[in-house]
Each structure stands twice: as C-alpha cells, then as structure tokens.
C-alpha cells in the first residue's frame, strides 16, 4: 500500500480523499475502528433528538475507486517503523510505504461512571453511541450532561427543545471555560437558563446510584438528584496509546512540524491526535475546521517534494443555540488586551483579544456580523488599533477599514 491512513474522522478522510485526487497513481488504505465513517460529528445532537434524519449526517460514502480501500471496525495496535508495518487489533499486519496518523481523540471518562456495568451512561463521541442514545432517551428522563464545553452546551439546548428535562454540570466557574472569558460565558449562561436548562457550575458528579443495573440517581455537590441518563461531554484526549513503542511520541504527545510531519519523514499526522510545533510554541487547535484543513494538507504533503506549512492555527468554531448565535475566533490569550462591545438588552457581546496590535482571539455572541472579516484579519496578522471604540461595532467604519487592510495583500499577490 502506498499510503495507509489511520482514522476515518474528518482529518483522516480528507487526507485519503486528497491523496486520491492529487496522486491518482497512489493506492490508499483507510483504517477506522468505527463501523461507518464520513458523517458530521457536529450534527449528532440533532440526530439524537430525532430532528435530523440519519441519512443527512453523511457527507461521504465509499465509492468504486479500486485504489482506495476502506476498512471499518478495525484499529491500529502498533507500528513497526523499521519494517514499515502496521499491526491491527484484528491480528492482521499491513505493509506501508507512507503513513498518515489521524486517529483523533478519546473521551475523558470520570472514574465514577461505570460504562460497562450499568445502563444509561453514554460518552458523546460516535455515531454508534448516538444511535444507542437516540433509542434510550424517550423513556429515560431526566437527563444530566457532564461538561459545559461546546458539545455539552449544544446537546443540552437540543434536548430541552425536544421536551427532555436537562441539567448541565460544569466543574469550572463558567460555561465554555476553554474558549470564553467570564463576561462572554455569562451571556451564554443566561441564555441557557432561559431555555429552562438547570445549570450547575463549579460542580461535578461525585457518585452514581443504580437500580437493577440502570442509572437512577447522581450525586452532585453532595446532593442526590434523579437522573436516568448521563451524557458525558467532559472533553477528550489524543488517542495515541498504540504509539507508545513507536518512538514517535515526545513527552507523551504526537508532535508534528508545521508541515504535519512526525519524527519519521515517511509518517505525517493530523487532527485531534497531534500537537503542532512551531518554533518554541506548541499548538493544539482541535476543532472540526482545523481537522479538515490539516487532513487536506497531510494528504498533499505526504508525497510532495516541497511540503507546505500549516499557515492557519486558529481555533475558529461556531454554533447556534436556538436563537443565540456564537462564533469563537480563539480562546483568551495571556497578556492580551481586550476590546469589547455589548448590548446587554439584546443579548449581544463581542470581544477581541489583541496582542502586539494583532487579533489573537475573541468571540462574537448574539450578533456575529463581521466574523469572516475579523478571522481574515487575525489570519493575516493585520495591525489593529485597540483604542478605536468602534472596533467591534457591527457595520462600523472601523470594521470596514479592517476588511480593506486584511484583503489588500491578497489582491496585490493576484496582480503579480
């Protein structure tokens, strides 16, 4: 096999498709532990509450390409770099010339949640589990969601609008703690509470109680509360255990260059499994858009004589929480100045993090106009005047000037 891709998520699938498009003479083998690939993981909450048909989850289906082999229901066990062999959990051994690792992450599971010993506890991760949740939910309310990040908040809102009682539990003092400041998170929290979602901040699930092998109660902050379904959205960690003996890990991390190359020149990696090293700084931009971008780049670079660097390391994300739009440009950055604009009565809050006169992150809530312009300016490292009070005002002259400065270099490049 000219190239084997480990992982059929967003990054792995994009890598495989890119290779077949760019290098039509190369054969590709795609390995994934799930039984199906090519679906939008971001749409699983809608699928679970039956507001989205299963067929609409899929953006890709296997084709008749004889040089693309897709193997589902199997996973990587270890890599023999000396002999260029991939050992699978099924016992099969595959030879490769080049390799792309895009194995993604695995959910963080609190020790009090005995997945194998009871019914009613589910990590929010795969389509297989989403199907099980879809069948379980109708007769098993109320529901608790552990984790107030993007996945947890989005799932909670979809459940409550489907008529399912929900409480949302987050260990930090605010929702989306990895992405928002306290001021921005408070806007989200107020909206969540208005949606009739019971919110528990600075809290955790301390224990669970079972009845006839099924979840019946959970203990939160020392108090027991009825709960027949517990959905775990406490985050994920890179699924790189199978690489422990490969020599590819550095301090337990799968580190790659800006071109997504590992320590082995024949092995590239992309997506939630990797840490991108860029000079003295390291980045873990684990988002769906980043996975798509990295997958395409890894597929392009793996056979290229001139590997290109990953130019954009932003963690842009967006969602709509039943009437409240949210765009995250990037998490708070230590040492950055904050520019903010708000209309509290309208549920609007917009903030930017600016360091060395350049945008390094921010969030737009309630009114997301100009998000594209600000993202382009951030990617282009356009200089920003933080003293301008209209910097974040929707439709302002300041925003239009940012747009002109951000796109002008691209226009000059096209001229040449």
N, C-alpha and C positions, 0 to 999 in steps of 0.2 A: 504494500500500500504506500503510495507516495506521501500521503499525509493522513494521520488519524487525529480526529478532534474528540477530546474527552469532554462531554457535556453538551446537551442539546437545548440549553436555555437560549436566551436572547443572544448572548455573545457567541456561544458555540455554533448555533445555527447560522448566524450571519457570517461567521468565519468560513464554514463549509460552503455556503452558497457563493460567497465571494471568490473562493478558490476555483470553484467550477466555472464561474463567469470569466474570471481573469486568466485562469490557466486551464483551458479546456482539455489539454492532454494529460492533466494530473488526476489520479484517482484519489478519492476521499472516502474515509470510513468515519462515521459519526456514531459515538457510543453514549448512551444515556441510561441511567438507572430507572427512569420513569417509563411507563408503557406507551406514552404519547408525548410528542413534542410539537413545537410550532404554535403555541397558544399564548394569549396575552395574560400573564400572571396578574397584571394590574386590574383585570376585569373580574377576577374570581369573586369578590364580594357581591357584585350584581348577580352573578351566576348562582351563588349560594342561596340568595333570597328569591330566586326564580323570576327576576326581572330581565334576565338576559338568557336567550337560548344557547345551549351548548355549542351549536354549530357556529355561532358568532364569536366564540372565543378564539377560533383558529385563524391565523393569518398565513399559514403554510401547511401544505400537505405533501407527502412523498410523491415524487414524480417517477417517470420511467427512465431516468438518467442511469445508464448502465455503469457509469464511473462514480456514482455516489451511492454508497452502501450505508443504510441506516439500521443500527442495531439497538433496539429498545429493550428494557428490562434487564440490562447487564451493566456492570460498573467496573471501574479500574481498581485493581487490587494493589499493583505495584508497577514500577517502571525499571527496566534493566537498561540503563543508558549505554553501557559498554557494548551490548549486543543489539541495541535498538529494538527492544521487545517490550510489549505491553502485556502484563498479566491481568486477566479479567477474573472477577469473582466467580464466574461460571467454570473456571479452570482452564479456559482457552487462552492460548498465547498468540498474539498478533505481532508480526514484524512491521516496522515502520521506517520510513526514510526521514520524515519530519513529523513533529507533533505539536498540537495546539491544546493547551490545558485551559478549559473553560468550565470547570466543574461547579462553579457558583458557591453558594453558602448553605449551611445547615442551620435550622432554627435553634435558638437558645431555649432550653427546657429547664424550668425551675425544678429543683430536686423534690419538691412536694407534689409534683404532678406525675403520678404513675401511669404512663400511657398504656403499658401493656397489661395492667392489672384491673382496669376499670373502663366503663363506657362513659362517654360524654366529654372527654378531654381531647382537644384537637389542636395541633400546631397549624398555623395558617401559612401554608407554603406551596402545596402542589395541587394539581387538578384531581388526582386520585383522592386526596383528603377532602377537597372541596365537594366532590360528589358525595362522600360519606356525610359531610356536614349538611348538605342540601337535603338528604333523606332523613337526617336525625332531627333537624331543627323544629319542624312543625309540631311535634308532640313533646318537646323538651325545653320549655321556658321555666324560669327566666335564664338569660344568658349573661355571662361575665366575660369581658375581654381583658386580658392581661397584657398591657403595653400600650402606651399612648403616643406611639410614633405614627407615621403616615398610614401604615397598614391598619393599625388598631383604630385610629380615628375614622378613617374611611369606612371600615367594616361596621363600626358602631352606628354610624349615620345611616347606612343602607339597611341595617337590621331594624332600627327603630322605625324607619319609614315603611317597613314591611309589617309593622304591627307587633314586633317582638320586643318585649321588655329587655333593656340592656343596661348594665353598669360597666363603666370603663375605669380601669385601675392602672395608675402610673406611679412608679416609685419616686420619680423626681417631683419637683415643686411646680412643674408646668407641663403642658402637652407639647409634643414635638420638641423635646429638650435638646436633641442633637441638631436641630435645624433653625429654631427661632429664639429670639430674645424673650424675656419675660413680658415685655409690652406687647409684642406681636402674638405671643401664645395666649395672652389673656383675652384677645379678641376671639380667637378660636374657641377658648373655653366657654366664653359667654354664649357663643352660637351653639355649642354642643349642649349646654344646659337648657337652652331654649328649645332644643329638639327633644326634650324630655329624657335625655340620657343621664343616668346617675353617675356623677363623676367623683372619683376618689384619687386625690393627688397625695404625694408623699406616702403612698400605701403599697402594700404587696399582699400576695396570697400566702398566708402563713401555714395553712393546713387545708386539707380537704376531708370531707366525710362521705362515705359510700353507703348506699342502701341496695343490698342484693347485687353488688358488683357494679352499680351505676352511681355516678356523681349525684349527690343530693344537696350538699351544702359546702360552702367555702368559708374559711376564716380570714377576715380582713381587719387588720388593726385590732386584733384580739376579739372581734365580734363575729359570730356565726351568722351567715345570711343564706337564704335559699338560693340554690344555683344548680341547674340540671345540665347546663352546657358551659364549658370553659374553653374559650378560644385563646390560644397563646400567640401573641404578636410582640414578643419581647426582644425582637431583633434576631440577627443571625451572625455566624462566624464563618470564615472561609473553610470549605470542606477539603482540607489538604492532608488529612491523616495518611492517605495512601502514599504520600511523597516523603515520608519520614526517612526512608533509607535511600532516597534518590540522590541526595546531595544538592537538591535544588532549593531547599529552604534556608533562609537566613534569619536566625532568631525566631524560628517557627513560622516565618512569613514567606510566601511565594513572591519574591521581589523580582521586578522586571525593569528593564531600561525604558526610556521614553519611547522606544520603538517597539515595546512589549516583548523584548527578547529576554529569556531567562539566562541563567549562568551557562546554559548549554546552547550553543549557536544554532542547533537544529530544533530547539524547542521554544515556542512562543506561548504566551498565556494572556488571557483577557477576562474581564468581568469581575464579579464579586470575589473571586478567589485571589486576586492579585493586589500587591502594593506597588505603586509606580514610583520608582526612584528618579528624582530629577535634581541633579546636583546634590546639595546637602539636605534637601527637603524630600519627604515621602508623602504620597497621596493615596487615599483610598476612596475614590469617587464612585461609590457603589450606588448607582441609580440605573433605571431602565434605559434612558437615553445614552448614558455612558457605556452600558453593555453593548448596545447596538453599534456605537462608534468604535469601540475597542475591537469588537468582533470583526468588523469590516477591515480595520487596519491590520489586525493579526493575519487575516486571510490574504491581504495584499502583500504583507511583508515577508511571510514565511518562505516564499520562493524568490523574492526580489533581490537583485544585486545591490539595490540602493534603498534599504529600509527607511521609511519615513517616521518622524517622531509624532507622538500624540500631542497635538497643539493645544487642545482644549481639555482642561481638567476640572471644569466646573461641575457642580452637583445640582444642576437645574432640575426641578420637579414641579408638577402642577396637579391640581385636582379641584373638583367642585363638590362642596359639602352641602348639597341640596339647597342652593341659593347663596352660598358664600364661596366665591372663587378665591383660589390661593395659588400663587406662583412663588416658589423658593428659588432664589438666584444663588444662594450659598449660605452656609452656616456662619454664625458670628465668628469674627476673627480677632484674636487677642491683639491689642494695640491699635485697632482701627477706630476711626472716628465714626459717629453715627449721624446720619441725616435722616430726619423723619417728617412725615406729613400725615395728618389724621383728620377724619371727620367722624367723631365718635357716634353721633346720632345715626349715621348712615352705615355704620359697621365697616368703615374704611380705615386702614392703617397701612402705610407704605414706608419702608425704611431701606437705607443703603448703608453698607459698611465700606468706608473709604480709607485706604492706606497709601501713603505716598502719592496722593492726588489721583488714585485709581480705584475703581469699584472692585471689591474683592468678595462681595456677597450682599445679601439683602433679601427682603420678602415684600410681596405686594398682596394685600388682603382686601377683599371687597371690591376694589377697582384695580384690575390688572392691566389696564391700558398702558402701553409703552414698555411692556415686559420684553418684547423682542428687541427693541432699541437698546434697552439697558443691558440685556445679555450680550448683544453685539459689542457694545462699548466695553463691557467687562472683558470679553474675549480679546478685543483689540487693544486693551490696556490704554484706553483713551483717558486723557487727563481731565479731571473733574474739579470744579470749584465748589467746595463744600459750603462756602459762605452764601451761595445763591439760595435764597429762601424758596424759590420756585422750582428747585431742582427736581422734586418729586411730584409736583402738582400736575395732575393729568391734563394733557393738552397744552402745557405751558411752552413759552418760547425757549426756555432753558432746555426742555426735553427735546425740542426740535433741533436746537443747536448741537446737542449731544449726538443726535442722529446723523447730522451732516458730517461732523468730525469723525464719527465712527466708520462711516461707509466711504468717505472720500479716498482713503488709501487704497481700497479695493478698486475704485473707479480708475485711479491712476495706474494701477497694475494692469487693468484690462487695456488701457490705452497703449501701454508699452508692448 
